[in-house]
Amino acid sequence: MAPLVRRTWAPCGKTPILYQRTRSHEKISMIAALTVPPKRRRVGLYFSLHSSNVTAKLVTRFLRNLSRQVQRPLVVVWDRYRPHRAISTQKFLSRNKKIHIYFLPPYAPELNPVELFWSYLKNNPLANYPAYDINTLGATTRYHASKIRRRPSLLRSFLYGTPLFLCPK
């Protein structure tokens, strides 16, 4: 749970100190989706946090909840992460005709707008944040991701930052 250390401001001669828990391999994993309706008027952000690695079971649960929230046919464009290609995920998708899947090319994070969201979240609000326990890290991550959710211009910038998606109108 070591923080991503960025350059900071401090009084002259005073070195900033970040206290952290060492030898802790706990982490928070997040599944997220940026949604764009057909008329492209509003961009949405949906996410879920987990204190374990993302598995195919968590991916299918997230897709099920996302399809309930959106209540329209979904076109999902995602990377080739192993749980996305898992047999159980493919079985779920074959039963659910409302969700259509398209894969990005292998290792192309520059084409994935959610990667820009991760980068922004880690490098801006969570930079230099030393979490002392997993619950604090989860609550802080949820708080900052929820704040980003309410900034439509920032969400659009994640889409415009990739060459695949929307052109600004």
Backbone torsions as a table, in degrees:
resi	resn	phi	psi	omega
1	MET	NA	32.9	176.9
2	ALA	-71.2	138.5	-179.1
3	PRO	-74.4	157.0	170.9
4	LEU	-76.5	112.6	-173.0
5	VAL	-87.4	124.4	177.3
6	ARG	-116.8	167.7	176.9
7	ARG	-66.4	139.4	-178.7
8	THR	-129.7	166.1	173.8
9	TRP	-97.1	141.0	176.8
10	ALA	-150.0	156.5	175.7
11	PRO	-58.8	149.3	-177.9
12	CYS	-56.1	128.0	178.9
13	GLY	85.1	-2.5	179.8
14	LYS	-111.3	107.7	178.5
15	THR	-76.3	126.8	177.7
16	PRO	-67.1	140.0	-179.2
17	ILE	-117.8	127.3	175.2
18	LEU	-107.8	115.0	177.5
19	TYR	-85.1	138.1	-179.5
20	GLN	-146.7	160.8	173.7
21	ARG	-84.3	127.6	178.9
22	THR	-96.1	162.8	178.5
23	ARG	57.8	30.1	176.9
24	SER	-108.7	124.1	-179.9
25	HIS	-104.9	15.5	177.3
26	GLU	-72.1	149.7	179.6
27	LYS	-152.8	166.6	175.1
28	ILE	-114.1	129.4	174.2
29	SER	-108.4	147.6	-178.5
30	MET	-130.6	138.8	170.2
31	ILE	-110.6	131.0	-177.4
32	ALA	-139.6	157.8	176.5
33	ALA	-144.1	134.9	170.3
34	LEU	-99.1	127.2	-177.3
35	THR	-111.8	142.3	177.4
36	VAL	-131.1	117.8	178.6
37	PRO	-72.0	165.0	-176.6
38	PRO	-55.9	-36.1	-178.9
39	LYS	-83.9	-4.3	173.8
40	ARG	60.3	30.0	-178.6
41	ARG	-84.7	-28.9	-173.6
42	ARG	-139.4	138.3	176.2
43	VAL	-107.4	134.3	-179.8
44	GLY	-114.6	156.3	176.7
45	LEU	-127.2	124.5	175.8
46	TYR	-122.1	137.1	-179.7
47	PHE	-151.1	159.9	171.6
48	SER	-142.5	141.4	-178.9
49	LEU	-103.6	146.4	179.6
50	HIS	-141.2	145.5	179.1
51	SER	-92.8	19.1	177.8
52	SER	-137.7	177.9	175.6
53	ASN	-67.0	152.7	178.6
54	VAL	-74.9	127.5	179.7
55	THR	-116.3	171.3	178.3
56	ALA	-62.3	-35.1	178.6
57	LYS	-62.6	-42.8	178.4
58	LEU	-67.5	-36.2	178.1
59	VAL	-64.2	-45.7	-179.5
60	THR	-66.7	-37.4	177.3
61	ARG	-64.2	-41.4	178.6
62	PHE	-64.0	-43.9	178.9
63	LEU	-64.0	-39.0	178.6
64	ARG	-62.8	-46.6	179.5
65	ASN	-66.1	-38.3	179.5
66	LEU	-64.7	-41.8	179.7
67	SER	-67.5	-30.0	174.9
68	ARG	-70.0	-38.7	-179.2
69	GLN	-70.0	-45.1	-174.0
70	VAL	-79.0	-38.3	177.7
71	GLN	56.3	34.2	173.1
72	ARG	-140.6	164.8	174.1
73	PRO	-59.8	140.5	-177.9
74	LEU	-110.4	137.0	168.8
75	VAL	-112.1	112.5	-176.4
76	VAL	-104.4	125.0	175.1
77	VAL	-112.8	115.8	-177.5
78	TRP	-141.2	171.2	-177.3
79	ASP	-80.8	-177.5	-176.2
80	ARG	-98.0	39.7	176.6
81	TYR	-62.6	142.0	-173.7
82	ARG	-52.8	-45.7	177.8
83	PRO	-63.7	-24.5	176.9
84	HIS	-70.1	-29.6	-177.8
85	ARG	-98.9	2.4	-175.6
86	ALA	-63.4	153.3	-178.7
87	ILE	-61.8	-41.4	-179.4
88	SER	-65.8	-35.2	176.5
89	THR	-67.0	-42.4	179.7
90	GLN	-65.7	-35.9	176.5
91	LYS	-64.8	-43.4	177.9
92	PHE	-60.0	-43.6	-178.6
93	LEU	-68.1	-34.0	178.6
94	SER	-69.1	-29.5	177.4
95	ARG	-80.2	-26.4	-176.3
96	ASN	-105.1	98.5	-176.3
97	LYS	-76.6	-6.9	-179.6
98	LYS	-77.3	-18.8	-176.0
99	ILE	-110.6	124.8	178.2
100	HIS	-113.5	132.0	-173.2
101	ILE	-111.1	137.6	170.8
102	TYR	-132.9	133.8	-178.8
103	PHE	-96.6	143.4	171.8
104	LEU	-74.9	161.9	175.3
105	PRO	-61.0	158.1	179.3
106	PRO	-59.1	137.4	-177.7
107	TYR	39.6	75.9	176.6
108	ALA	-135.5	64.9	-178.1
109	PRO	-64.7	-22.7	179.4
110	GLU	-69.9	-14.4	178.2
111	LEU	-94.4	-7.5	-173.7
112	ASN	-101.4	111.4	-179.3
113	PRO	-65.9	-24.8	178.2
114	VAL	-68.3	-29.4	175.4
115	GLU	-63.0	-35.6	176.4
116	LEU	-67.6	-35.5	174.5
117	PHE	-62.8	-46.4	178.9
118	TRP	-57.8	-48.3	-176.8
119	SER	-59.7	-45.8	179.2
120	TYR	-61.6	-45.9	-177.9
121	LEU	-61.4	-43.4	-177.9
122	LYS	-73.9	-38.2	-173.5
123	ASN	-89.6	-11.2	-179.2
124	ASN	-114.9	-79.9	-175.3
125	PRO	-70.6	-29.0	-177.2
126	LEU	-97.4	-0.9	179.0
127	ALA	-65.5	139.6	179.0
128	ASN	62.9	17.3	179.6
129	TYR	-94.4	107.8	179.8
130	PRO	-89.9	101.7	178.6
131	ALA	-79.7	135.8	-178.6
132	TYR	-90.3	-23.0	176.3
133	ASP	-148.4	167.5	-173.5
134	ILE	-67.9	-33.1	-179.9
135	ASN	-67.8	-40.2	177.8
136	THR	-65.3	-43.0	178.5
137	LEU	-62.1	-42.9	179.0
138	GLY	-63.7	-44.0	-179.6
139	ALA	-65.6	-40.9	179.4
140	THR	-67.4	-42.1	178.3
141	THR	-63.2	-44.2	178.9
142	ARG	-62.1	-41.8	-179.8
143	TYR	-61.1	-49.8	-176.9
144	HIS	-70.4	-36.6	176.8
145	ALA	-65.8	-36.5	177.1
146	SER	-67.0	-35.0	176.1
147	LYS	-67.0	-39.3	177.8
148	ILE	-65.1	-35.9	179.7
149	ARG	-58.0	-30.9	-178.0
150	ARG	-90.2	12.9	179.2
151	ARG	-117.7	86.3	-175.0
152	PRO	-60.6	-34.0	-179.8
153	SER	-67.9	-35.1	177.2
154	LEU	-69.4	-41.2	177.8
155	LEU	-62.5	-41.1	176.7
156	ARG	-63.2	-36.1	-179.1
157	SER	-64.3	-30.6	176.4
158	PHE	-65.7	-38.8	177.9
159	LEU	-70.9	-42.7	-179.3
160	TYR	-68.9	-20.4	-179.8
161	GLY	-74.2	-9.0	178.4
162	THR	-109.6	146.0	-178.8
163	PRO	-76.4	-7.3	-175.5
164	LEU	-86.2	-29.1	-164.9
165	PHE	-97.8	-144.9	-168.9
166	LEU	-64.2	147.1	167.9
167	CYS	-96.4	140.1	178.9
168	PRO	-61.4	140.7	178.2
169	LYS	-95.3	NA	NA
